[in-house]
Amino acid sequence: MRRELFFLVLIILIILGIVIFFVDISKREQIYFELNTKSNISFLFLVEDDNENLLSMQEVFINIKTGNVGFFGYSYLYRL
């Protein structure tokens, strides 16, 4: 029970850290939640500027049965 609670808190902290780090007030954000199978959950975070240009994309995969967490990130930085 303590182990599952620890992993749940860890997963929540990872997701909150990603959202806080990559999302700025001046940019639009979209968050997608998907239950892939009975044991996999994925969160997709898209950050766009005002012109709908994709600035950043992060995806977090969580396997509920094993507690494994996977991360995929892509950031596009450009100069005006």
Biopython code that builds the backbone (N, CA, C, O; Angstrom):
import numpy as np
from Bio.PDB.StructureBuilder import StructureBuilder

atoms = [
    (1, "MET", "N", (0.821, -1.196, 0.000)),
    (1, "MET", "CA", (0.000, 0.000, 0.000)),
    (1, "MET", "C", (0.866, 1.261, 0.000)),
    (1, "MET", "O", (0.581, 2.205, -0.736)),
    (2, "ARG", "N", (1.908, 1.283, 0.809)),
    (2, "ARG", "CA", (2.774, 2.463, 0.857)),
    (2, "ARG", "C", (3.526, 2.637, -0.459)),
    (2, "ARG", "O", (3.774, 3.760, -0.898)),
    (3, "ARG", "N", (3.889, 1.514, -1.085)),
    (3, "ARG", "CA", (4.629, 1.594, -2.354)),
    (3, "ARG", "C", (3.752, 2.196, -3.451)),
    (3, "ARG", "O", (4.211, 3.047, -4.213)),
    (4, "GLU", "N", (2.498, 1.761, -3.537)),
    (4, "GLU", "CA", (1.586, 2.299, -4.544)),
    (4, "GLU", "C", (1.320, 3.780, -4.308)),
    (4, "GLU", "O", (1.245, 4.563, -5.254)),
    (5, "LEU", "N", (1.180, 4.157, -3.048)),
    (5, "LEU", "CA", (0.963, 5.560, -2.723)),
    (5, "LEU", "C", (2.184, 6.402, -3.090)),
    (5, "LEU", "O", (2.045, 7.519, -3.590)),
    (6, "PHE", "N", (3.365, 5.872, -2.845)),
    (6, "PHE", "CA", (4.600, 6.567, -3.208)),
    (6, "PHE", "C", (4.676, 6.793, -4.715)),
    (6, "PHE", "O", (5.000, 7.894, -5.160)),
    (7, "PHE", "N", (4.378, 5.747, -5.515)),
    (7, "PHE", "CA", (4.429, 5.887, -6.970)),
    (7, "PHE", "C", (3.359, 6.850, -7.469)),
    (7, "PHE", "O", (3.600, 7.602, -8.414)),
    (8, "LEU", "N", (2.189, 6.838, -6.855)),
    (8, "LEU", "CA", (1.131, 7.753, -7.260)),
    (8, "LEU", "C", (1.541, 9.202, -7.008)),
    (8, "LEU", "O", (1.345, 10.059, -7.870)),
    (9, "VAL", "N", (2.101, 9.479, -5.847)),
    (9, "VAL", "CA", (2.570, 10.829, -5.534)),
    (9, "VAL", "C", (3.712, 11.226, -6.465)),
    (9, "VAL", "O", (3.764, 12.365, -6.928)),
    (10, "LEU", "N", (4.618, 10.306, -6.740)),
    (10, "LEU", "CA", (5.730, 10.585, -7.649)),
    (10, "LEU", "C", (5.233, 10.917, -9.052)),
    (10, "LEU", "O", (5.729, 11.855, -9.677)),
    (11, "ILE", "N", (4.271, 10.170, -9.548)),
    (11, "ILE", "CA", (3.712, 10.417, -10.882)),
    (11, "ILE", "C", (3.029, 11.778, -10.929)),
    (11, "ILE", "O", (3.192, 12.523, -11.896)),
    (12, "ILE", "N", (2.273, 12.104, -9.900)),
    (12, "ILE", "CA", (1.594, 13.401, -9.859)),
    (12, "ILE", "C", (2.606, 14.539, -9.830)),
    (12, "ILE", "O", (2.412, 15.550, -10.504)),
    (13, "LEU", "N", (3.677, 14.393, -9.065)),
    (13, "LEU", "CA", (4.707, 15.431, -9.010)),
    (13, "LEU", "C", (5.424, 15.594, -10.347)),
    (13, "LEU", "O", (5.747, 16.715, -10.740)),
    (14, "ILE", "N", (5.673, 14.496, -11.044)),
    (14, "ILE", "CA", (6.314, 14.567, -12.361)),
    (14, "ILE", "C", (5.425, 15.317, -13.343)),
    (14, "ILE", "O", (5.899, 16.181, -14.081)),
    (15, "ILE", "N", (4.143, 14.989, -13.355)),
    (15, "ILE", "CA", (3.215, 15.634, -14.281)),
    (15, "ILE", "C", (3.082, 17.119, -13.961)),
    (15, "ILE", "O", (3.093, 17.950, -14.869)),
    (16, "LEU", "N", (2.957, 17.461, -12.686)),
    (16, "LEU", "CA", (2.871, 18.869, -12.309)),
    (16, "LEU", "C", (4.148, 19.625, -12.652)),
    (16, "LEU", "O", (4.090, 20.776, -13.084)),
    (17, "GLY", "N", (5.293, 18.989, -12.463)),
    (17, "GLY", "CA", (6.557, 19.624, -12.815)),
    (17, "GLY", "C", (6.655, 19.915, -14.296)),
    (17, "GLY", "O", (7.149, 20.972, -14.689)),
    (18, "ILE", "N", (6.194, 18.996, -15.119)),
    (18, "ILE", "CA", (6.225, 19.201, -16.568)),
    (18, "ILE", "C", (5.305, 20.347, -16.960)),
    (18, "ILE", "O", (5.682, 21.203, -17.761)),
    (19, "VAL", "N", (4.106, 20.367, -16.402)),
    (19, "VAL", "CA", (3.154, 21.423, -16.740)),
    (19, "VAL", "C", (3.682, 22.787, -16.304)),
    (19, "VAL", "O", (3.622, 23.744, -17.075)),
    (20, "ILE", "N", (4.192, 22.886, -15.092)),
    (20, "ILE", "CA", (4.691, 24.168, -14.588)),
    (20, "ILE", "C", (5.908, 24.634, -15.379)),
    (20, "ILE", "O", (6.045, 25.829, -15.643)),
    (21, "PHE", "N", (6.787, 23.725, -15.758)),
    (21, "PHE", "CA", (8.014, 24.098, -16.458)),
    (21, "PHE", "C", (7.756, 24.542, -17.892)),
    (21, "PHE", "O", (8.373, 25.501, -18.354)),
    (22, "PHE", "N", (6.863, 23.870, -18.601)),
    (22, "PHE", "CA", (6.711, 24.116, -20.032)),
    (22, "PHE", "C", (5.581, 25.068, -20.402)),
    (22, "PHE", "O", (5.497, 25.488, -21.556)),
    (23, "VAL", "N", (4.726, 25.413, -19.477)),
    (23, "VAL", "CA", (3.574, 26.241, -19.819)),
    (23, "VAL", "C", (3.797, 27.659, -19.301)),
    (23, "VAL", "O", (4.063, 27.870, -18.118)),
    (24, "ASP", "N", (3.686, 28.610, -20.196)),
    (24, "ASP", "CA", (3.809, 30.020, -19.845)),
    (24, "ASP", "C", (2.434, 30.657, -20.035)),
    (24, "ASP", "O", (1.638, 30.174, -20.840)),
    (25, "ILE", "N", (2.148, 31.720, -19.313)),
    (25, "ILE", "CA", (0.821, 32.331, -19.370)),
    (25, "ILE", "C", (0.514, 32.869, -20.767)),
    (25, "ILE", "O", (-0.641, 32.839, -21.190)),
    (26, "SER", "N", (1.516, 33.357, -21.487)),
    (26, "SER", "CA", (1.288, 33.962, -22.795)),
    (26, "SER", "C", (1.111, 32.932, -23.907)),
    (26, "SER", "O", (0.913, 33.305, -25.063)),
    (27, "LYS", "N", (1.175, 31.687, -23.588)),
    (27, "LYS", "CA", (1.065, 30.643, -24.605)),
    (27, "LYS", "C", (-0.171, 29.793, -24.347)),
    (27, "LYS", "O", (-0.628, 29.669, -23.211)),
    (28, "ARG", "N", (-0.697, 29.217, -25.403)),
    (28, "ARG", "CA", (-1.852, 28.334, -25.274)),
    (28, "ARG", "C", (-1.376, 26.935, -24.952)),
    (28, "ARG", "O", (-0.352, 26.482, -25.464)),
    (29, "GLU", "N", (-2.109, 26.263, -24.116)),
    (29, "GLU", "CA", (-1.759, 24.897, -23.764)),
    (29, "GLU", "C", (-2.951, 23.983, -24.023)),
    (29, "GLU", "O", (-4.105, 24.377, -23.862)),
    (30, "GLN", "N", (-2.653, 22.787, -24.416)),
    (30, "GLN", "CA", (-3.666, 21.761, -24.587)),
    (30, "GLN", "C", (-3.143, 20.505, -23.921)),
    (30, "GLN", "O", (-1.989, 20.121, -24.110)),
    (31, "ILE", "N", (-3.988, 19.879, -23.150)),
    (31, "ILE", "CA", (-3.604, 18.659, -22.458)),
    (31, "ILE", "C", (-4.576, 17.562, -22.867)),
    (31, "ILE", "O", (-5.790, 17.710, -22.729)),
    (32, "TYR", "N", (-4.037, 16.475, -23.366)),
    (32, "TYR", "CA", (-4.845, 15.334, -23.764)),
    (32, "TYR", "C", (-4.562, 14.170, -22.828)),
    (32, "TYR", "O", (-3.415, 13.915, -22.460)),
    (33, "PHE", "N", (-5.599, 13.484, -22.459)),
    (33, "PHE", "CA", (-5.494, 12.318, -21.590)),
    (33, "PHE", "C", (-6.036, 11.124, -22.360)),
    (33, "PHE", "O", (-7.094, 11.207, -22.984)),
    (34, "GLU", "N", (-5.315, 10.023, -22.316)),
    (34, "GLU", "CA", (-5.743, 8.843, -23.067)),
    (34, "GLU", "C", (-5.459, 7.588, -22.259)),
    (34, "GLU", "O", (-4.369, 7.417, -21.712)),
    (35, "LEU", "N", (-6.442, 6.723, -22.194)),
    (35, "LEU", "CA", (-6.275, 5.411, -21.581)),
    (35, "LEU", "C", (-6.078, 4.426, -22.726)),
    (35, "LEU", "O", (-7.043, 4.011, -23.368)),
    (36, "ASN", "N", (-4.817, 4.051, -22.982)),
    (36, "ASN", "CA", (-4.489, 3.239, -24.152)),
    (36, "ASN", "C", (-5.039, 1.823, -24.035)),
    (36, "ASN", "O", (-5.775, 1.363, -24.907)),
    (37, "THR", "N", (-4.685, 1.149, -22.976)),
    (37, "THR", "CA", (-5.187, -0.199, -22.721)),
    (37, "THR", "C", (-5.632, -0.236, -21.271)),
    (37, "THR", "O", (-5.797, 0.810, -20.644)),
    (38, "LYS", "N", (-5.823, -1.406, -20.747)),
    (38, "LYS", "CA", (-6.239, -1.500, -19.349)),
    (38, "LYS", "C", (-5.123, -1.109, -18.393)),
    (38, "LYS", "O", (-5.387, -0.834, -17.222)),
    (39, "SER", "N", (-3.884, -1.080, -18.866)),
    (39, "SER", "CA", (-2.782, -0.808, -17.946)),
    (39, "SER", "C", (-1.935, 0.403, -18.324)),
    (39, "SER", "O", (-0.994, 0.726, -17.600)),
    (40, "ASN", "N", (-2.229, 1.079, -19.417)),
    (40, "ASN", "CA", (-1.410, 2.223, -19.841)),
    (40, "ASN", "C", (-2.228, 3.507, -19.878)),
    (40, "ASN", "O", (-3.355, 3.530, -20.372)),
    (41, "ILE", "N", (-1.642, 4.567, -19.349)),
    (41, "ILE", "CA", (-2.231, 5.903, -19.397)),
    (41, "ILE", "C", (-1.197, 6.817, -20.040)),
    (41, "ILE", "O", (-0.003, 6.695, -19.766)),
    (42, "SER", "N", (-1.645, 7.727, -20.889)),
    (42, "SER", "CA", (-0.706, 8.690, -21.461)),
    (42, "SER", "C", (-1.286, 10.094, -21.366)),
    (42, "SER", "O", (-2.491, 10.296, -21.523)),
    (43, "PHE", "N", (-0.405, 11.066, -21.106)),
    (43, "PHE", "CA", (-0.751, 12.475, -21.076)),
    (43, "PHE", "C", (0.063, 13.165, -22.158)),
    (43, "PHE", "O", (1.276, 12.969, -22.242)),
    (44, "LEU", "N", (-0.584, 13.962, -22.978)),
    (44, "LEU", "CA", (0.090, 14.699, -24.041)),
    (44, "LEU", "C", (-0.107, 16.189, -23.783)),
    (44, "LEU", "O", (-1.240, 16.667, -23.718)),
    (45, "PHE", "N", (0.992, 16.918, -23.636)),
    (45, "PHE", "CA", (0.963, 18.353, -23.371)),
    (45, "PHE", "C", (1.460, 19.081, -24.612)),
    (45, "PHE", "O", (2.598, 18.885, -25.037)),
    (46, "LEU", "N", (0.606, 19.923, -25.193)),
    (46, "LEU", "CA", (0.981, 20.727, -26.352)),
    (46, "LEU", "C", (0.978, 22.196, -25.949)),
    (46, "LEU", "O", (0.026, 22.669, -25.329)),
    (47, "VAL", "N", (2.035, 22.916, -26.299)),
    (47, "VAL", "CA", (2.133, 24.344, -26.000)),
    (47, "VAL", "C", (2.286, 25.080, -27.321)),
    (47, "VAL", "O", (3.201, 24.802, -28.098)),
    (48, "GLU", "N", (1.373, 26.029, -27.571)),
    (48, "GLU", "CA", (1.394, 26.803, -28.803)),
    (48, "GLU", "C", (1.484, 28.285, -28.464)),
    (48, "GLU", "O", (1.068, 28.713, -27.388)),
    (49, "ASP", "N", (2.037, 29.072, -29.405)),
    (49, "ASP", "CA", (2.029, 30.518, -29.220)),
    (49, "ASP", "C", (0.723, 31.088, -29.769)),
    (49, "ASP", "O", (-0.180, 30.333, -30.129)),
    (50, "ASP", "N", (0.619, 32.416, -29.834)),
    (50, "ASP", "CA", (-0.625, 33.049, -30.268)),
    (50, "ASP", "C", (-0.946, 32.794, -31.732)),
    (50, "ASP", "O", (-2.107, 32.881, -32.132)),
    (51, "ASN", "N", (0.065, 32.479, -32.541)),
    (51, "ASN", "CA", (-0.141, 32.199, -33.965)),
    (51, "ASN", "C", (-0.348, 30.721, -34.241)),
    (51, "ASN", "O", (-0.283, 30.290, -35.392)),
    (52, "GLU", "N", (-0.595, 29.947, -33.209)),
    (52, "GLU", "CA", (-0.825, 28.505, -33.273)),
    (52, "GLU", "C", (0.383, 27.735, -33.797)),
    (52, "GLU", "O", (0.224, 26.691, -34.429)),
    (53, "ASN", "N", (1.585, 28.241, -33.542)),
    (53, "ASN", "CA", (2.802, 27.498, -33.846)),
    (53, "ASN", "C", (3.119, 26.598, -32.663)),
    (53, "ASN", "O", (3.073, 27.030, -31.511)),
    (54, "LEU", "N", (3.438, 25.358, -32.951)),
    (54, "LEU", "CA", (3.754, 24.415, -31.886)),
    (54, "LEU", "C", (5.129, 24.735, -31.313)),
    (54, "LEU", "O", (6.127, 24.709, -32.033)),
    (55, "LEU", "N", (5.181, 25.034, -30.027)),
    (55, "LEU", "CA", (6.440, 25.358, -29.367)),
    (55, "LEU", "C", (7.010, 24.163, -28.631)),
    (55, "LEU", "O", (8.224, 23.961, -28.611)),
    (56, "SER", "N", (6.144, 23.376, -28.031)),
    (56, "SER", "CA", (6.631, 22.287, -27.201)),
    (56, "SER", "C", (5.590, 21.181, -27.153)),
    (56, "SER", "O", (4.385, 21.436, -27.157)),
    (57, "MET", "N", (6.079, 19.948, -27.107)),
    (57, "MET", "CA", (5.194, 18.797, -27.005)),
    (57, "MET", "C", (5.856, 17.786, -26.077)),
    (57, "MET", "O", (7.002, 17.396, -26.299)),
    (58, "GLN", "N", (5.151, 17.369, -25.055)),
    (58, "GLN", "CA", (5.652, 16.367, -24.128)),
    (58, "GLN", "C", (4.597, 15.288, -23.963)),
    (58, "GLN", "O", (3.398, 15.566, -23.933)),
    (59, "GLU", "N", (5.057, 14.075, -23.859)),
    (59, "GLU", "CA", (4.140, 12.966, -23.620)),
    (59, "GLU", "C", (4.694, 12.120, -22.490)),
    (59, "GLU", "O", (5.881, 11.794, -22.460)),
    (60, "VAL", "N", (3.824, 11.772, -21.570)),
    (60, "VAL", "CA", (4.186, 10.944, -20.428)),
    (60, "VAL", "C", (3.361, 9.668, -20.507)),
    (60, "VAL", "O", (2.133, 9.713, -20.581)),
    (61, "PHE", "N", (4.049, 8.527, -20.490)),
    (61, "PHE", "CA", (3.391, 7.225, -20.490)),
    (61, "PHE", "C", (3.519, 6.619, -19.100)),
    (61, "PHE", "O", (4.605, 6.621, -18.521)),
    (62, "ILE", "N", (2.439, 6.110, -18.571)),
    (62, "ILE", "CA", (2.459, 5.495, -17.248)),
    (62, "ILE", "C", (1.845, 4.108, -17.357)),
    (62, "ILE", "O", (0.709, 3.954, -17.805)),
    (63, "ASN", "N", (2.609, 3.100, -16.944)),
    (63, "ASN", "CA", (2.090, 1.739, -16.878)),
    (63, "ASN", "C", (1.606, 1.504, -15.455)),
    (63, "ASN", "O", (2.397, 1.533, -14.512)),
    (64, "ILE", "N", (0.322, 1.276, -15.302)),
    (64, "ILE", "CA", (-0.274, 1.163, -13.975)),
    (64, "ILE", "C", (0.172, -0.108, -13.269)),
    (64, "ILE", "O", (0.406, -0.097, -12.061)),
    (65, "LYS", "N", (0.290, -1.188, -14.000)),
    (65, "LYS", "CA", (0.618, -2.473, -13.364)),
    (65, "LYS", "C", (2.046, -2.521, -12.844)),
    (65, "LYS", "O", (2.288, -3.034, -11.752)),
    (66, "THR", "N", (2.997, -1.993, -13.612)),
    (66, "THR", "CA", (4.405, -2.082, -13.209)),
    (66, "THR", "C", (4.917, -0.809, -12.549)),
    (66, "THR", "O", (5.939, -0.841, -11.864)),
    (67, "GLY", "N", (4.227, 0.309, -12.742)),
    (67, "GLY", "CA", (4.691, 1.575, -12.186)),
    (67, "GLY", "C", (5.746, 2.262, -13.034)),
    (67, "GLY", "O", (6.320, 3.264, -12.608)),
    (68, "ASN", "N", (6.012, 1.740, -14.232)),
    (68, "ASN", "CA", (7.010, 2.356, -15.110)),
    (68, "ASN", "C", (6.466, 3.654, -15.705)),
    (68, "ASN", "O", (5.287, 3.759, -16.040)),
    (69, "VAL", "N", (7.356, 4.635, -15.826)),
    (69, "VAL", "CA", (6.997, 5.930, -16.393)),
    (69, "VAL", "C", (7.924, 6.206, -17.560)),
    (69, "VAL", "O", (9.144, 6.110, -17.426)),
    (70, "GLY", "N", (7.350, 6.548, -18.707)),
    (70, "GLY", "CA", (8.132, 6.908, -19.881)),
    (70, "GLY", "C", (7.874, 8.357, -20.237)),
    (70, "GLY", "O", (6.807, 8.895, -19.940)),
    (71, "PHE", "N", (8.848, 8.993, -20.872)),
    (71, "PHE", "CA", (8.742, 10.413, -21.189)),
    (71, "PHE", "C", (9.258, 10.656, -22.594)),
    (71, "PHE", "O", (10.311, 10.146, -22.976)),
    (72, "PHE", "N", (8.512, 11.439, -23.362)),
    (72, "PHE", "CA", (8.938, 11.864, -24.687)),
    (72, "PHE", "C", (8.731, 13.365, -24.765)),
    (72, "PHE", "O", (7.643, 13.851, -24.455)),
    (73, "GLY", "N", (9.744, 14.107, -25.170)),
    (73, "GLY", "CA", (9.615, 15.553, -25.238)),
    (73, "GLY", "C", (10.197, 16.113, -26.518)),
    (73, "GLY", "O", (11.169, 15.586, -27.059)),
    (74, "TYR", "N", (9.593, 17.184, -26.994)),
    (74, "TYR", "CA", (10.061, 17.881, -28.186)),
    (74, "TYR", "C", (9.833, 19.366, -27.954)),
    (74, "TYR", "O", (8.725, 19.771, -27.601)),
    (75, "SER", "N", (10.839, 20.167, -28.143)),
    (75, "SER", "CA", (10.706, 21.618, -28.000)),
    (75, "SER", "C", (11.244, 22.290, -29.250)),
    (75, "SER", "O", (12.278, 21.892, -29.786)),
    (76, "TYR", "N", (10.550, 23.291, -29.699)),
    (76, "TYR", "CA", (10.963, 24.051, -30.870)),
    (76, "TYR", "C", (11.156, 25.492, -30.437)),
    (76, "TYR", "O", (10.202, 26.155, -30.029)),
    (77, "LEU", "N", (12.369, 25.975, -30.523)),
    (77, "LEU", "CA", (12.674, 27.352, -30.156)),
    (77, "LEU", "C", (13.039, 28.124, -31.412)),
    (77, "LEU", "O", (13.798, 27.636, -32.249)),
    (78, "TYR", "N", (12.511, 29.304, -31.539)),
    (78, "TYR", "CA", (12.810, 30.123, -32.711)),
    (78, "TYR", "C", (12.968, 31.574, -32.284)),
    (78, "TYR", "O", (12.505, 31.977, -31.217)),
    (79, "ARG", "N", (13.624, 32.343, -33.128)),
    (79, "ARG", "CA", (13.813, 33.768, -32.867)),
    (79, "ARG", "C", (12.852, 34.565, -33.720)),
    (79, "ARG", "O", (12.546, 34.197, -34.855)),
    (80, "LEU", "N", (12.385, 35.652, -33.160)),
    (80, "LEU", "CA", (11.467, 36.517, -33.910)),
    (80, "LEU", "C", (12.230, 37.470, -34.792)),
    (80, "LEU", "O", (11.625, 38.276, -35.499)),
]
sb = StructureBuilder()
sb.init_structure("model")
sb.init_model(0)
sb.init_chain("A")
sb.init_seg("    ")
for serial, (resi, resn, name, xyz) in enumerate(atoms, 1):
    if name == "N":
        sb.init_residue(resn, " ", resi, " ")
    sb.init_atom(name, np.array(xyz, "f"), 0.0, 1.0, " ", f" {name:<3s}", serial, name[0])
structure = sb.get_structure()
